[in-house]
Amino acid sequence: MNVHTGTDASGYVTSETPPEAKRPRAPSIRDVAKLAGVSHQTVSRVLNNHPSIRDETKSRVLAVMGELQYRPNRAARALVTSRSRTIGVLTSHRSEYGPASSIQAIEEAAVLQGYLVVTANAEGADSHSIARAITHLLDQAVEGIVVIAPQVRVFDTLAEMQLDLPFVTLQSTGRLNDHALSVDQMTGARLATRHLIELGHRGIYHLAGPQDWIEAEARMEGFLREMGDQDVPTTAPILGDWTAEFGYHAGRELLRVRDFTAIFSSNDQMALGLMHAIHDEGLDVPRDISVVGFDDIPEAAHFWPPLTTVRQDFAELGRRCVALLIDHDELPEGTDAPGSVIPTLVVRSSTAPPSA
């Protein structure tokens, strides 16, 4: 960088950055207004999608914004409008496929409605850590919160805090029914179990998720209900931890007795470990043992054999979450009211009728 030097009145050497080296000023709303030939109030109305703005004026202002690379100051807009246009997401296991996919879906749906998304991760298992994460979101002036943290203790903390802003939960516990919007995990589990029963299986095991996860509990209950309704005997589900490593070791233990012909795994990763264990025993999927997963992760179609699993529509879930939180007057015409999202069974090559 070129620096000009000189002396001040005291004789000390001074330096000054030349004007051409200074950082250029970011364009302002008044710059946009001047170049577009409108008032700054008109530019503000364009930013807020005011219905009084003519299409040709809106197009001209947007074109100038693009030319100047103008980015509105959301903090300033929040002061003027009392709207931050920001949605908060509370999670505690954002690395898992389900929560990560939910966050992505919410972000994509929010952007389409002109909203930003901020995320807070409740790293600790205690109420203090959960409350701290919620407080962090409130400090960002969020207009609503989506809760995708899957443990029951999160909902206990929510009830204690008595939030005075809209929030929606992606896990239904029966305690916050007015706020619940979830994939029907129980129906998904029943679809998977029914598929195996209809193929002719009667010895069916269930590899469940962690006991404190709401989805794991719902999937286990769906499995048990379907088995009971179909009058098929069952054994106690095996509690896992969502990992392929656990699925592998559980499979090795189960194969010591091998009193089953099918396994419904509560997620695809544990199903992958199960299939690995089955192959290591010299057995074949699905000729010897059928396997069904849950989630339909992107890799599920490329397991060997490709995995039969339950698919959750995360895009639809994200759209409905955002729709539930923001003003319905701002939604595009034809947007449906929020409701439960029903998963679908994706049948691939990992399931077949039991061999003779």
C-alpha positions in Angstrom: 0.0 0.0 0.0 1.3 3.5 -0.9 1.6 5.8 2.1 2.1 9.6 2.1 4.4 10.9 4.9 5.0 14.3 6.3 5.6 16.2 9.5 3.0 17.7 11.9 3.4 20.9 13.8 5.5 19.2 16.4 7.9 17.9 13.9 6.8 14.2 14.3 6.6 12.1 11.1 3.0 11.3 10.2 1.5 9.0 7.6 -1.7 9.2 5.7 -3.4 6.6 3.5 -4.1 8.2 0.1 -7.7 8.7 -0.7 -7.6 6.1 -3.5 -6.5 3.4 -1.1 -9.4 4.0 1.4 -12.2 1.4 1.5 -15.1 2.5 -0.8 -18.3 3.5 1.0 -21.1 0.9 0.6 -24.1 2.2 -1.4 -27.0 3.5 0.6 -30.7 3.6 0.1 -30.4 7.2 -1.0 -27.9 6.2 -3.7 -30.4 3.7 -5.0 -33.2 6.3 -4.9 -31.1 9.0 -6.8 -30.0 6.6 -9.6 -33.5 5.2 -9.9 -35.1 8.6 -10.0 -37.4 7.9 -7.0 -37.6 8.9 -3.4 -35.9 6.9 -0.7 -39.4 6.1 0.7 -40.2 4.4 -2.6 -37.1 2.3 -2.3 -38.1 1.4 1.2 -41.5 0.3 0.0 -39.9 -1.9 -2.6 -37.8 -3.5 0.0 -40.9 -4.3 2.1 -43.0 -5.5 -0.9 -45.6 -2.7 -0.4 -48.6 -3.3 -2.7 -48.8 0.3 -3.8 -45.6 0.2 -5.8 -46.1 -0.2 -9.6 -44.4 -3.1 -11.3 -42.3 -0.9 -13.6 -41.1 1.2 -10.6 -40.3 -1.9 -8.6 -38.4 -3.4 -11.6 -36.4 -0.2 -12.0 -35.4 0.0 -8.4 -34.4 -3.7 -8.2 -32.3 -3.2 -11.3 -30.5 -0.3 -9.7 -30.0 -2.3 -6.5 -28.3 -5.0 -8.6 -26.2 -2.5 -10.5 -24.9 -0.9 -7.2 -24.8 -4.3 -5.4 -26.9 -2.7 -2.7 -27.6 -4.8 0.4 -30.3 -3.5 2.8 -29.2 -3.0 6.4 -31.4 -5.4 8.3 -30.6 -4.0 11.7 -31.7 -0.5 10.6 -34.9 -1.9 9.0 -35.7 -3.7 12.2 -35.5 -0.4 14.1 -37.9 1.3 11.7 -40.3 -1.5 11.1 -40.0 -3.4 14.5 -39.5 -6.5 12.3 -36.3 -8.4 12.1 -37.5 -10.9 9.5 -35.4 -13.5 11.2 -36.4 -17.0 12.3 -34.5 -18.9 15.0 -33.8 -22.6 15.0 -33.0 -24.5 18.3 -31.2 -27.8 17.9 -29.1 -30.1 19.9 -27.9 -32.7 17.4 -27.4 -30.7 14.2 -24.9 -33.2 12.8 -27.5 -36.0 12.5 -29.1 -36.4 9.1 -32.6 -35.6 10.3 -31.9 -32.3 12.1 -29.4 -31.2 9.5 -31.9 -31.8 6.7 -34.6 -30.0 8.7 -32.3 -26.9 9.1 -31.5 -26.8 5.4 -35.2 -27.1 4.5 -36.2 -24.3 6.9 -33.4 -22.1 5.6 -34.5 -22.6 2.0 -38.2 -22.0 2.8 -37.4 -18.9 4.8 -35.3 -17.3 2.1 -38.2 -17.7 -0.4 -40.3 -15.6 2.1 -37.6 -13.0 2.6 -36.4 -14.2 6.0 -33.1 -15.1 7.5 -32.4 -18.1 9.8 -30.1 -18.1 12.8 -29.3 -21.4 14.6 -28.5 -22.0 18.3 -27.2 -25.4 19.4 -28.0 -26.5 22.9 -24.7 -28.3 23.5 -25.4 -29.4 27.1 -28.0 -31.8 28.3 -29.1 -29.7 31.2 -31.9 -27.1 31.3 -29.4 -24.3 31.8 -27.7 -25.0 28.5 -31.0 -25.3 26.7 -32.3 -22.0 28.2 -29.0 -20.3 27.3 -29.4 -21.4 23.6 -33.0 -20.1 23.6 -31.9 -16.8 25.1 -29.3 -16.5 22.4 -32.0 -16.7 19.8 -34.2 -14.2 21.6 -31.2 -11.8 21.7 -31.2 -11.9 17.9 -34.7 -10.4 17.9 -36.1 -13.5 16.1 -39.8 -13.3 15.2 -40.3 -17.1 15.8 -38.5 -20.2 16.8 -38.4 -23.7 15.3 -37.4 -26.4 17.8 -35.8 -29.4 16.3 -34.0 -30.6 19.4 -35.3 -34.1 19.8 -35.1 -34.7 23.6 -38.0 -34.5 26.0 -36.0 -32.3 28.4 -36.0 -29.5 25.7 -39.7 -29.3 25.9 -39.7 -29.2 29.6 -37.5 -26.1 29.4 -39.7 -24.5 26.8 -42.7 -25.0 29.0 -40.9 -23.4 32.0 -39.7 -20.4 30.0 -43.3 -19.6 28.7 -42.1 -17.9 25.5 -44.2 -14.9 24.3 -43.4 -15.3 20.6 -44.5 -18.0 18.1 -42.7 -21.2 18.1 -43.2 -24.6 16.4 -41.7 -27.9 17.4 -40.8 -30.7 15.0 -41.3 -33.4 17.6 -44.8 -34.1 19.0 -44.7 -35.0 22.7 -48.4 -34.5 23.4 -47.6 -31.6 25.8 -47.3 -28.8 23.4 -49.9 -29.8 20.9 -50.7 -26.3 19.8 -47.2 -25.9 18.6 -46.4 -29.3 17.2 -45.7 -29.9 13.5 -43.9 -33.2 12.9 -43.4 -35.9 10.5 -45.7 -38.8 11.5 -42.9 -41.0 12.7 -45.4 -43.6 14.0 -47.1 -44.0 10.6 -43.7 -44.3 9.0 -42.7 -47.1 11.3 -46.0 -48.9 10.7 -45.5 -48.7 7.0 -42.0 -50.3 7.3 -43.3 -53.1 9.7 -46.4 -53.7 7.6 -44.2 -54.1 4.5 -42.2 -56.9 6.2 -45.4 -58.6 7.5 -47.0 -58.5 4.0 -43.9 -60.1 2.5 -44.6 -63.1 4.9 -42.1 -62.4 7.7 -43.1 -63.3 11.2 -39.7 -63.2 13.0 -39.1 -59.5 12.9 -36.7 -57.6 15.2 -36.6 -53.8 15.8 -33.4 -51.9 16.3 -34.5 -48.7 17.9 -32.8 -45.4 18.5 -31.7 -43.8 21.8 -34.3 -43.9 24.5 -34.4 -40.1 25.1 -35.1 -39.3 21.4 -38.7 -38.5 20.7 -38.5 -39.8 17.1 -37.0 -43.1 18.3 -39.8 -43.6 20.8 -42.5 -42.9 18.1 -40.9 -45.3 15.6 -40.7 -48.0 18.3 -44.3 -47.5 19.3 -45.3 -47.7 15.6 -43.5 -51.0 15.2 -45.1 -52.5 18.3 -48.6 -51.3 17.4 -48.4 -52.7 13.9 -47.0 -56.0 15.1 -49.9 -56.2 17.7 -52.6 -55.2 15.2 -51.3 -57.9 12.8 -51.2 -60.4 15.7 -47.5 -61.1 15.1 -45.4 -62.0 18.2 -42.6 -59.7 19.0 -39.6 -59.4 21.3 -38.4 -56.2 23.1 -36.8 -53.7 20.7 -33.0 -53.2 21.0 -32.0 -49.7 21.9 -29.2 -48.3 19.7 -27.4 -45.0 19.2 -28.1 -44.2 15.5 -24.5 -45.3 14.4 -23.5 -47.9 11.8 -21.0 -49.1 14.3 -23.8 -50.0 16.8 -25.8 -51.6 14.0 -22.9 -53.8 13.1 -22.3 -55.1 16.7 -26.0 -55.5 17.3 -26.2 -57.6 14.1 -23.3 -59.8 15.2 -25.0 -60.5 18.5 -28.4 -61.2 17.0 -26.9 -63.6 14.4 -25.6 -65.8 17.3 -29.2 -67.1 17.6 -30.7 -66.1 14.3 -34.3 -66.6 15.3 -35.6 -63.9 12.9 -35.9 -63.3 9.1 -36.2 -59.5 9.1 -35.1 -56.4 10.9 -36.6 -52.9 11.0 -33.9 -50.4 11.8 -34.9 -47.0 13.2 -32.5 -45.3 10.9 -30.5 -46.0 7.8 -27.0 -45.8 9.4 -27.7 -48.6 11.8 -29.3 -50.5 8.9 -25.9 -50.2 7.1 -24.1 -51.7 10.0 -26.6 -54.5 10.2 -26.1 -55.4 6.5 -22.4 -55.4 7.1 -22.7 -57.9 9.9 -25.0 -60.1 7.9 -22.6 -60.2 5.0 -19.7 -60.9 7.4 -21.6 -64.0 8.5 -21.7 -65.2 4.9 -25.5 -64.5 4.7 -27.3 -62.6 2.0 -29.6 -59.6 2.1 -32.5 -60.1 1.4 -32.4 -63.8 0.6 -31.6 -64.8 4.2 -32.6 -61.6 6.1 -34.6 -58.6 5.0 -33.6 -55.1 6.3 -35.7 -51.9 6.3 -34.3 -48.5 7.4 -35.7 -45.1 8.1 -34.8 -41.6 6.7 -33.8 -42.4 3.2 -30.4 -40.7 3.4 -28.8 -39.9 0.0 -26.5 -43.0 0.3 -29.4 -45.4 1.0 -30.0 -46.0 -2.7 -26.3 -47.0 -3.1 -26.0 -49.5 -0.2 -25.6 -53.1 -1.4 -28.2 -54.1 -1.9 -30.1 -50.7 -2.2 -32.0 -50.1 1.1 -35.7 -50.3 1.5 -36.5 -47.3 3.8 -39.0 -44.7 4.9 -38.5 -41.3 3.3 -39.2 -38.0 5.2 -40.2 -35.0 3.1 -37.9 -32.4 4.7 -38.6 -29.7 2.1 -42.4 -29.9 2.8 -41.7 -29.9 6.5 -39.5 -26.7 6.2 -42.1 -25.0 4.1 -44.9 -25.7 6.6 -42.7 -24.6 9.6 -42.1 -21.2 8.0 -45.7 -20.9 7.0 -46.8 -21.6 10.6 -44.5 -18.9 12.0 -44.9 -16.0 9.7 -47.9 -13.9 8.8 -50.1 -15.9 6.5 -50.9 -12.7 4.6 -47.4 -12.7 3.3 -47.6 -16.3 2.0 -47.8 -16.9 -1.8 -51.3 -17.7 -3.0 -52.1 -21.4 -2.7 -49.8 -22.1 0.3 -51.5 -24.7 2.4 -52.1 -24.4 6.1 -49.6 -26.3 8.3 -50.3 -29.9 9.3 -48.7 -33.3 9.8 -46.3 -34.5 7.2 -46.8 -38.2 6.2 -43.7 -40.2 5.3 -43.5 -42.7 2.4 -42.1 -46.1 2.1 -39.4 -46.5 -0.6 -39.1 -50.2 -1.6 -35.7 -51.2 -2.9 -33.8 -54.5 -3.0 -33.0 -55.1 0.7 -36.4 -56.8 1.4 -38.0 -59.9 0.0 -40.2 -62.8 1.1 -38.5 -65.1 3.6 -36.8 -68.1 2.0 -38.1 -71.5 2.6 
